[in-house]
Amino acid sequence: MRVTVHLPGLLRADADGAAHVPVEVDDDARLRGVLDALTRRYPGLDRRIRDDRGVLRRYVNVFVGEDECRGIGGLDAPVPDGADVRLLPSVAGG
């Protein structure tokens, strides 16, 4: 099955400038598998999304459709065929 990962401007440099990346995953895909497939293609993204333990960085929000992943299972959140996955790093300022 195929899902589309949407990348904000801050992450596009690590994905050859791509704003939208189609990703092929297994039929019973979980968010972890989507991110694994994405970062196999663009290894530089992994360090920006997950820490050394493979856990989502606290300042990165990931949406599966309209739902923030932490509310629907985190990295184990199911990802349906055709879903839009959006990566949104938090922006801090002062």
C-alpha positions in Angstrom: 0.0 0.0 0.0 1.0 3.6 -0.4 0.9 6.6 1.9 2.2 10.1 1.4 4.5 11.8 3.9 4.3 15.6 3.9 7.5 17.4 4.9 7.7 21.0 6.1 10.4 23.3 4.7 12.7 22.6 7.7 13.0 18.9 6.7 13.1 19.1 2.9 16.8 19.7 2.7 17.3 16.2 4.1 14.8 14.8 1.4 16.4 16.3 -1.7 13.9 19.2 -1.5 10.8 17.0 -1.6 7.6 18.4 0.0 5.6 15.2 -0.5 7.1 11.7 -0.5 5.1 8.6 -1.5 6.1 5.6 0.6 5.3 2.0 -0.1 4.6 -0.1 3.1 3.0 -3.4 4.1 -0.8 -3.7 4.2 -0.9 -3.7 8.1 1.4 -0.6 8.3 2.2 1.2 11.5 3.8 4.6 11.8 7.1 3.0 12.7 7.1 1.2 9.4 6.3 4.3 7.4 9.1 6.2 9.1 11.5 3.3 8.5 10.7 3.3 4.8 11.0 7.1 4.6 14.4 7.1 6.4 15.8 4.2 4.3 15.2 6.5 1.3 16.4 9.6 3.1 18.7 8.6 6.0 19.4 12.2 7.0 15.7 12.5 8.2 16.0 9.9 10.8 18.2 11.9 13.2 15.8 14.8 12.8 12.7 12.7 13.6 13.8 10.1 16.1 16.4 10.0 18.9 19.2 7.3 19.3 16.7 5.0 21.0 14.3 5.2 18.0 11.7 7.3 19.9 10.1 10.3 18.3 11.8 13.4 19.4 9.6 15.4 21.8 9.6 18.5 19.5 8.4 16.5 16.4 4.6 16.1 16.0 3.5 13.5 13.5 -0.1 13.4 12.2 -1.7 10.4 10.6 -4.6 12.0 8.8 -6.1 14.4 11.3 -4.8 12.6 14.4 -1.6 13.4 16.2 0.2 10.1 16.5 0.8 10.2 20.3 -3.0 10.1 20.8 -3.5 7.0 18.6 -0.6 4.7 19.6 2.6 6.7 18.9 4.9 4.7 16.6 2.5 1.8 16.7 -0.4 3.9 15.3 -2.1 2.2 12.4 -1.7 3.9 9.0 -4.4 3.1 6.5 -3.8 2.8 2.7 -3.7 6.3 1.1 -3.2 8.1 4.4 -1.4 11.4 4.6 1.3 11.5 7.2 2.5 15.0 8.2 5.7 15.7 10.1 5.7 19.0 12.0 8.6 20.0 14.1 7.6 22.4 16.9 8.9 26.0 16.5 10.2 27.7 19.6 10.9 31.3 20.0 11.1 34.0 22.5 
